[in-house]
Amino acid sequence: MKAFVPLFLLAFVAQVTYAAERVKLQNGNYVTIDVYTPSLIRIRVSKTEKDNESLMERYGVIKTQWPPVAYQKYTDNGQLIIETASVIVRMVLADGSVLLKRKNETDNLVDTIRTTVQKNELSRGLDESLTKHFGHTLMSTGIIGDSASKQAVTSIVKNDDNIVLSISLKKGERFYGLGNASREGIQHRGHAIRMWVQYQHSESPIPYIMSTKGWGLFYNTTRLHFFDVGRFNNDKMYVYEPNQQQADYFLFAGNNMQDLLNQYTNFTGKSYVLPRWAYGLAFGSNNMENQFNVLDNAYRFRQEQIPCDIYWLEPQWMAKYYDFSTGKDWNKDKFVAQLPWTNNRRALFIRRLNNMGYKVALWMCVDHDFSIEEEDRLKVSEHKLPSGKEHWFNHLTKFVDQGVSGFKLDPARTLDQHPERAYYNGRGDDEMHMLNQTLLLKNLQQTLLKHTGKRSFQHYCGGYAGVQHYGACTLGDNGGTAATMVDLFNLGMSGNSNISCDVLDEVDPLIPGMHMGFFLPWVQLNSWAYTVYPFYFSEKDKAAFRFYDQLRYQLNPYIYSYALLAAQNGMPMARPMPLIYPHNEKLANAQKQYLFGENFLIAAFTDTIDLPEGTWIDFWTNKTYTGNQQVSCKWPEYAGGPLFIKAGAIIPYQPKTQFIDTLPPDTLMLKIYPHGRSNFTLLEDDGETHAYETGAIASTRFSCNQQGKSIDFTMAAVAGAYQGMRGRRTYQLEFYHPVRPRAVVVNGKMLQGWKYNVSRGVLACEVDADVHRSYQIKVTY
């Protein structure tokens, strides 16, 4: 129960309390303040006394169960003050205006957040300006294969109820986030962003924005709304939601944007970790293929030494092309996954693909009201009878039983609007259209987990808040050009790590697209109507594809470690430059370069790179550069762009392989670039279950200290464990240092058999290790 606190009862002395604060303002509005954590505050402003439960709360998309937080409250000079261990919130009791600051700091994080819940001159001006600004993007565009009627967001519907948050901005303050709602850039100050899911315009908008000053805002609605970030007024951010009577927003305070992302993903869910093999190459075949074409091409990948893990089938696998029903079956003229007399005992085409190390995925089109599943879940939790209505994803389990490992979800009709639909929960499309995108992926993940007990491979281009917790994201039918990097960065700054695009689509020449594509969090090559088959490329392009593909597979331990890290701290694997270097104004809107994990710096579709602070090593030439400069780059013929390594990097590799095993490899190569003190923590798990969510992760810390004429390198004993973890491992160490060493000592004993490559400047040695012991390697010169 929320405690209603009349103003005259508010104490003038500090007191410790755990109750939510609810007051009636002098202007007649009601305010509720919830302290969720010492740095996460929820504020609701409404015309009515009752707070409405949001759908994102109801369906568990945002976290609502929090431990009690001690805070102080008091009134002073007409203000209600809430003080936690981290922040101070001041609210003016006349109109509900809010000030936010960190505790023990002089400057405010935000000077004023003013909320209006009725039409006034400001809301009318915003309404007119935003309608004009977005008029050219309001029409829905068609989706191939969809015969449903296309609807449009014709304009902003006007009535007497409009929400406007008016937030003061500081000089030099920059803003990031909001998902892929805008492709104008990654820094949003000076722009207006429309929050509405729409095919090829804004397929996964996220109502979360964060500031370089150390605060963030989540706007809790599933309806059409807008963020105007210093466009309508240079010094103000406006969050505008037409046709509503309750504003509901969350304020985050953090030390930096990395801290804010961690808090935001605690709130909406950490990024899903795909099965280990899903971080290899996913290949989608042309939709004219049959099972024998598939088998032949799968075999060709292996012959050509082009690693691949996932082979997905486009809609030709269905008996009815683009079958939206739950009665779908295989197109048995093309694919036979099971014979009626075999009961799956005999090897058919899926098993033969498995024999070659492939996982099979199926293209899927969906048009369903997922409030059915959510309301039934709530009924069951309340010991009530469910609706009896069909749960859409249940029918896919028969394909999983035949050996299918995952699904590619097409936007199809799901991204279309359904203004005529009466949703089971009694809501309309104005509230459900955006949320239904997240619920789709949520219900697929939960259905398959319940059926198999393991992680599944699923991806979708649509989404809304919390979508990162349930699967992977693609950037839709928008190609694999430089333009898609804006979406990659905006989604990454909104808590989503598992992002890919249609690599090489609309790219010419191909190699620059490979350079970006193989340094995405996961990689898909979509040949659905085309012939994007690497073994059909020119010899030059094929050699480049093979090089990048094999490099990615060797980097799987590094990549997968960062996938697990994203599930711990919310940091995306592909890291936009301002997330890591927020004070570097030159990188504030960098759209063609990013960090891949901590140690690789990538630039794509350009021949220059802006090196940030620090020391950097050109991957192609081994030349060392000092940061804070722009460098013109050259690379080998088989490569496609600038690639640098951070000095001090410790990078785990695995031996070359054609597909990825579920468990980590027992031989691990560490490439070490000594530079002062540095470290890297390798994270590993069983590769297929959800046990990582409850701590079944092994971490191994490597540290390096270069000083004077010696290098001290430590491999710490493993901390933590997972099912199937090996007790021993072979480490192949490569130290990149230009001077030939005199001796290598391991745990006080001279190591024999080490080699030094003078031309490459690399010391190579090998240690057979008990993973539960620590090893100190000392290299002297």
Summary of the structure (lengths in Angstrom):
residues: 781
radius of gyration: 27.3
end to end distance: 69.6
largest distance: 82.4
contacts: 2703
relative contact order: 0.08
helix: 22%
strand: 31%
